[in-house]
Amino acid sequence: MYLSPRFRAFAAGAALLAAGALAHAQSLPNVVILATGGTIAGAGASAVNSATYAAAKVGVEKLIAGLPELSKVANVRGEQVFQVASESLTNDNLLTLAKRVSALAKQPDVDGIVITHGTDTVEETAYFLTLTVHTNKPIVMVASMRPGTALSADGALNLYDAVSVAGSKDAMGKGVLLTMNDSIESGRDVTKNFNIKPSAFVSQWGSLGMVVEGKNYWFRAPVKRHTMNSEFDIDKITALPPVEIAMGYEGVASTAIDALGKSGIKALIHGGPGNGSVADRIVPSLQKVRADGIVVIRSSRVPDGFVIRNAEQPDDKYDWVVAHDLRPQKARILAMVALTKTNDTKELQRIFWEY
């Protein structure tokens, strides 16, 4: 069959382009995006609705299709694990997500994992993964403070940065990360400090680094035990024991502590003011909870700082544990994980110092 020189040249050019595209794809890292919902998948009624909107409306495939720039930094595929607002996530959801992350991390064709998540509890999920998933591969949490329909929406750039970081060799071994507002935060340290600003997330000990136009700039590394150095393994955890939080405040009564003590919990986090202070009138209730075999963990509601053992309360005398620098919501995560291995208070205190 006769082929004109022009057609032959066109075919040769097309073959070269295809070969080039294949070579480019093969040179890129393979990143899986696990979607769970949240504001990053949310939609508002109009472009000016940045604080009032419906979360968890956009599926992962639509998120990926709406950001073609991702193809320049990684070979990306997505999985929809959940489609919920993060305040509604459960312990079973945590286990399901962590086991999927662990399975993907074991695959040789996966270089990094990104998890889209709601901002309300992303810090808790990040810490749970930090404690339980054994891998050196980057696991990067990402969220947004504004839905994609809003003016100045932050989700697209946050997701681009997350995929870029997840595919980076220099992000390996640094534990679970959170990328938002150009910052790279430690999943252990980060917390949501503002409810409606794109700069909502901070770490009291500072960011690990920044990502700018796809390049990572690192300034510190985590020193607490995490991922590969953790004694906990999601592949061996089948259930999480119930742990609850009772907050301390001026005028506090023992009502919540007394009720929770009868609810079947295995540990109670007391989120007190200051150095995890406990009002004198509720000390007897906490002592009774401990006498009934429930672990009492003294945390602080203050955003920064850490609880000092045997200051404010005689923790040794009462056989209580202190949460170190973990706020109540993260102390609960560590308590649940730690209680899958031990309920010895000395061992639990060691764990709170080390993680």
C-alpha positions as CSV (number, residue, x, y, z in Angstrom):
1,M,0.0,0.0,0.0
2,Y,1.4,3.4,-1.0
3,L,1.9,5.9,1.8
4,S,2.8,9.5,0.8
5,P,6.0,11.0,2.2
6,R,3.8,13.5,4.1
7,F,1.8,10.7,5.8
8,R,5.0,8.8,6.6
9,A,6.5,11.9,8.1
10,F,3.4,12.5,10.1
11,A,3.3,8.9,11.3
12,A,7.0,9.0,12.3
13,G,6.4,12.3,14.2
14,A,3.4,10.8,16.0
15,A,5.4,7.7,17.0
16,L,8.2,9.9,18.3
17,L,5.7,12.0,20.4
18,A,4.1,8.8,21.7
19,A,7.5,7.4,22.7
20,G,8.4,10.7,24.3
21,A,5.2,10.8,26.3
22,L,5.7,7.2,27.4
23,A,9.3,7.9,28.5
24,H,8.1,11.0,30.4
25,A,5.4,9.0,32.1
26,Q,7.8,6.2,33.0
27,S,10.2,8.8,34.6
28,L,7.5,10.2,36.9
29,P,6.6,8.8,40.3
30,N,3.4,6.8,40.8
31,V,1.1,8.5,43.4
32,V,-2.3,7.2,44.6
33,I,-4.8,9.7,45.9
34,L,-7.2,8.3,48.5
35,A,-10.2,10.5,48.9
36,T,-12.3,10.7,52.0
37,G,-14.4,13.8,51.4
38,G,-14.1,17.1,53.3
39,T,-14.1,20.7,52.1
40,I,-11.5,19.9,49.4
41,A,-14.4,17.9,47.8
42,G,-17.0,20.5,48.8
43,A,-19.2,23.0,46.9
44,G,-20.9,26.2,47.8
45,A,-24.0,27.9,46.4
46,S,-21.9,30.7,44.8
47,A,-18.3,31.8,44.3
48,V,-18.5,34.1,47.4
49,N,-19.5,31.2,49.7
50,S,-16.1,30.4,51.3
51,A,-17.4,29.5,54.8
52,T,-20.9,28.2,54.1
53,Y,-21.0,25.2,51.8
54,A,-21.6,21.4,51.6
55,A,-18.6,19.2,52.2
56,A,-17.8,15.9,50.5
57,K,-19.7,16.5,47.3
58,V,-17.0,16.0,44.6
59,G,-15.6,12.6,43.8
60,V,-11.9,11.9,43.4
61,E,-12.0,11.3,39.7
62,K,-13.5,14.8,39.2
63,L,-10.9,16.3,41.5
64,I,-8.1,14.8,39.4
65,A,-9.7,15.7,36.1
66,G,-10.0,19.3,37.3
67,L,-6.3,19.6,37.9
68,P,-4.5,18.5,34.7
69,E,-1.2,19.9,36.0
70,L,-0.9,16.8,38.2
71,S,0.2,14.9,35.1
72,K,3.4,16.9,35.1
73,V,4.6,15.8,38.5
74,A,3.3,12.2,38.9
75,N,1.3,9.4,37.4
76,V,-1.8,9.8,39.4
77,R,-4.7,7.5,40.1
78,G,-7.5,7.9,42.6
79,E,-9.6,5.8,45.0
80,Q,-12.8,6.9,46.8
81,V,-12.4,5.4,50.3
82,F,-15.1,7.5,51.9
83,Q,-17.2,10.5,51.0
84,V,-18.0,12.2,54.4
85,A,-17.3,15.3,56.3
86,S,-14.4,14.6,58.6
87,E,-16.2,15.4,61.9
88,S,-18.3,12.3,61.1
89,L,-15.5,9.8,60.7
90,T,-15.4,6.9,63.1
91,N,-12.8,4.6,64.6
92,D,-13.8,1.9,62.0
93,N,-13.1,4.5,59.2
94,L,-9.7,5.1,60.7
95,L,-8.9,1.4,60.6
96,T,-10.2,0.9,57.1
97,L,-8.2,3.9,55.8
98,A,-5.0,2.9,57.6
99,K,-5.1,-0.7,56.3
100,R,-5.6,0.5,52.8
101,V,-2.7,2.9,53.1
102,S,-0.5,0.1,54.5
103,A,-1.5,-2.2,51.6
104,L,-0.7,0.4,49.0
105,A,2.6,1.3,50.6
106,K,3.7,-2.4,50.2
107,Q,3.1,-2.2,46.4
108,P,6.3,-1.7,44.4
109,D,4.4,0.4,41.8
110,V,3.3,2.9,44.4
111,D,5.9,5.6,45.3
112,G,3.7,7.8,47.5
113,I,0.2,8.2,48.8
114,V,-2.0,11.3,49.1
115,I,-5.1,11.4,51.3
116,T,-7.7,14.1,50.8
117,H,-9.5,14.9,54.0
118,G,-11.7,17.3,55.8
119,T,-9.9,19.9,57.9
120,D,-11.9,19.4,61.1
121,T,-10.1,16.1,62.1
122,V,-7.3,15.7,59.6
123,E,-4.8,16.2,62.4
124,E,-6.2,13.2,64.2
125,T,-6.1,10.9,61.1
126,A,-2.6,12.1,60.3
127,Y,-1.4,11.2,63.8
128,F,-3.2,7.8,63.7
129,L,-1.4,7.0,60.4
130,T,1.9,8.3,61.9
131,L,1.6,5.8,64.7
132,T,0.4,2.7,62.8
133,V,1.6,2.5,59.2
134,H,5.0,1.0,58.6
135,T,6.5,2.6,55.6
136,N,9.2,5.0,54.5
137,K,7.2,6.1,51.5
138,P,5.7,9.5,51.7
139,I,2.1,9.7,53.1
140,V,0.7,13.1,52.6
141,M,-2.5,14.4,54.0
142,V,-4.2,17.3,52.2
143,A,-7.3,19.4,52.8
144,S,-8.6,22.9,52.0
145,M,-10.3,25.6,54.0
146,R,-12.4,26.7,51.1
147,P,-14.5,24.7,48.6
148,G,-13.4,24.5,45.0
149,T,-16.3,26.7,44.0
150,A,-15.1,29.7,46.0
151,L,-13.1,32.7,45.0
152,S,-9.4,32.1,46.0
153,A,-10.1,28.4,46.6
154,D,-7.0,26.8,48.2
155,G,-7.7,23.2,47.4
156,A,-6.2,22.9,43.9
157,L,-2.8,24.2,44.9
158,N,-2.8,22.3,48.1
159,L,-3.5,19.1,46.2
160,Y,-0.9,19.8,43.6
161,D,1.6,20.4,46.4
162,A,0.6,17.2,48.1
163,V,1.1,15.1,45.0
164,S,4.4,16.8,44.3
165,V,5.6,16.1,47.9
166,A,4.3,12.5,47.9
167,G,6.3,11.8,44.7
168,S,9.5,13.3,46.1
169,K,12.4,11.1,47.2
170,D,13.4,13.7,49.8
171,A,10.1,13.3,51.6
172,M,10.8,9.7,52.3
173,G,11.2,8.7,56.0
174,K,9.8,11.9,57.4
175,G,6.6,10.3,58.6
176,V,3.1,11.3,57.7
177,L,2.9,14.9,56.4
178,L,0.3,17.6,55.8
179,T,0.6,20.1,53.0
180,M,-1.5,23.2,53.1
181,N,-0.9,26.9,52.4
182,D,2.5,26.1,51.0
183,S,3.7,24.6,54.3
184,I,4.8,21.0,54.9
185,E,3.7,20.1,58.4
186,S,4.4,17.0,60.6
187,G,1.3,14.9,61.0
188,R,2.1,14.5,64.7
189,D,2.5,18.1,65.5
190,V,0.1,19.9,63.3
191,T,-3.2,21.3,64.6
192,K,-6.1,23.4,63.2
193,N,-5.8,26.8,64.9
194,F,-8.3,28.8,63.0
195,N,-11.7,27.8,61.6
196,I,-12.0,29.9,58.4
197,K,-8.6,31.1,57.2
198,P,-6.4,29.3,54.6
199,S,-3.5,29.6,57.1
200,A,-5.5,27.6,59.7
201,F,-2.9,24.9,60.3
202,V,0.2,25.4,62.5
203,S,2.7,23.2,64.4
204,Q,3.9,24.6,67.7
205,W,7.4,23.3,67.1
206,G,7.4,24.8,63.5
207,S,6.8,23.5,60.0
208,L,9.0,20.9,58.6
209,G,9.4,22.9,55.4
210,M,7.7,24.5,52.4
211,V,6.8,23.5,48.9
212,V,7.0,26.2,46.3
213,E,6.3,25.5,42.6
214,G,6.8,21.8,43.1
215,K,10.1,22.0,44.9
216,N,10.5,21.1,48.6
217,Y,12.5,23.2,51.0
218,W,13.2,21.3,54.3
219,F,14.1,23.0,57.6
220,R,13.7,20.3,60.3
221,A,12.8,16.7,60.7
222,P,10.6,14.9,63.3
223,V,12.3,13.3,66.3
224,K,9.4,11.5,67.9
225,R,8.9,7.8,66.9
226,H,6.8,7.3,63.8
227,T,5.9,5.0,60.9
228,M,8.8,2.5,60.4
229,N,10.1,3.2,64.0
230,S,6.7,2.7,65.6
231,E,6.0,-0.3,67.8
232,F,2.4,-0.3,66.6
233,D,1.3,-1.9,63.3
234,I,-2.0,-1.4,61.6
235,D,-1.8,-4.8,60.1
236,K,-2.1,-6.3,63.6
237,I,-4.8,-4.0,64.9
238,T,-8.4,-5.2,64.5
239,A,-10.2,-2.8,66.8
240,L,-9.6,0.3,68.9
241,P,-10.6,0.5,72.6
242,P,-13.0,3.3,73.5
243,V,-11.4,6.4,74.9
244,E,-13.2,9.6,75.7
245,I,-12.4,13.2,76.6
246,A,-13.7,15.3,79.5
247,M,-12.8,19.0,79.4
248,G,-11.9,21.2,82.4
249,Y,-13.1,24.7,82.8
250,E,-14.1,27.2,85.4
251,G,-17.1,25.9,87.4
252,V,-16.7,22.4,86.0
253,A,-18.7,19.6,87.7
254,S,-18.0,15.9,87.8
255,T,-21.1,15.1,85.7
256,A,-19.2,14.1,82.5
257,I,-16.5,12.2,84.3
258,D,-19.0,10.2,86.4
259,A,-21.1,9.3,83.3
260,L,-18.1,8.4,81.2
261,G,-16.7,6.3,84.0
262,K,-19.8,4.1,83.7
263,S,-19.8,3.9,79.9
264,G,-17.3,1.1,79.4
265,I,-14.3,3.3,78.3
266,K,-10.7,2.1,78.8
267,A,-9.2,5.5,79.2
268,L,-10.3,9.1,80.0
269,I,-8.5,12.1,78.7
270,H,-8.9,15.1,81.0
271,G,-8.3,18.3,78.9
272,G,-7.6,20.8,81.6
273,P,-6.6,24.5,81.6
274,G,-3.0,25.5,82.0
275,N,-0.6,22.7,82.8
276,G,-3.5,20.2,82.6
277,S,-4.9,21.5,85.8
278,V,-7.7,19.6,87.5
279,A,-10.3,21.3,89.7
280,D,-10.1,20.1,93.3
281,R,-13.8,19.1,93.3
282,I,-13.4,16.6,90.5
283,V,-10.2,15.0,91.7
284,P,-12.2,12.4,93.7
285,S,-14.2,11.5,90.5
286,L,-11.0,11.0,88.5
287,Q,-9.5,8.9,91.4
288,K,-12.6,6.7,91.3
289,V,-12.4,6.3,87.6
290,R,-8.8,5.1,88.0
291,A,-9.7,2.8,90.8
292,D,-12.2,1.2,88.5
293,G,-9.4,0.3,86.1
294,I,-9.8,3.2,83.6
295,V,-6.6,4.9,82.7
296,V,-6.6,8.7,83.4
297,I,-4.5,10.9,81.1
298,R,-4.0,14.5,82.0
299,S,-3.8,16.8,78.9
300,S,-4.1,20.5,78.4
301,R,-6.5,22.5,76.4
302,V,-3.9,25.2,75.8
303,P,-2.8,25.3,72.2
304,D,1.0,25.4,72.9
305,G,3.3,24.0,75.6
306,F,3.3,20.6,77.3
307,V,2.1,19.0,80.5
308,I,4.7,18.5,83.2
309,R,4.4,15.3,85.3
310,N,3.7,15.8,89.0
311,A,3.1,19.5,88.6
312,E,-0.4,20.7,89.5
313,Q,-1.3,17.1,90.4
314,P,0.6,14.2,92.1
315,D,0.5,12.0,89.0
316,D,2.7,9.3,90.6
317,K,0.4,9.1,93.7
318,Y,-2.8,8.9,91.7
319,D,-1.3,6.6,89.0
320,W,-2.2,9.0,86.2
321,V,-0.5,9.5,82.9
322,V,0.4,12.9,81.4
323,A,-0.1,13.6,77.7
324,H,3.2,15.5,77.2
325,D,2.6,18.1,74.4
326,L,-0.5,16.3,72.8
327,R,-3.7,18.2,72.9
328,P,-6.8,16.2,74.1
329,Q,-7.9,15.1,70.6
330,K,-4.4,13.7,69.8
331,A,-3.9,12.2,73.2
332,R,-7.0,10.2,72.6
333,I,-5.6,8.8,69.3
334,L,-2.3,7.7,71.0
335,A,-4.2,6.3,74.0
336,M,-6.4,4.1,71.7
337,V,-3.4,2.8,69.8
338,A,-1.3,2.3,72.9
339,L,-4.1,0.4,74.7
340,T,-4.1,-2.2,72.0
341,K,-0.8,-3.4,73.5
342,T,-0.8,-2.4,77.2
343,N,-2.8,-0.9,80.0
344,D,0.2,-0.6,82.3
345,T,0.5,3.1,83.3
346,K,4.3,3.1,83.4
347,E,4.4,1.7,79.9
348,L,1.7,4.1,78.7
349,Q,3.7,7.1,80.1
350,R,6.8,5.9,78.3
351,I,4.7,5.8,75.1
352,F,3.5,9.3,75.6
353,W,7.1,10.5,76.1
354,E,8.3,8.7,72.9
355,Y,5.5,9.4,70.5
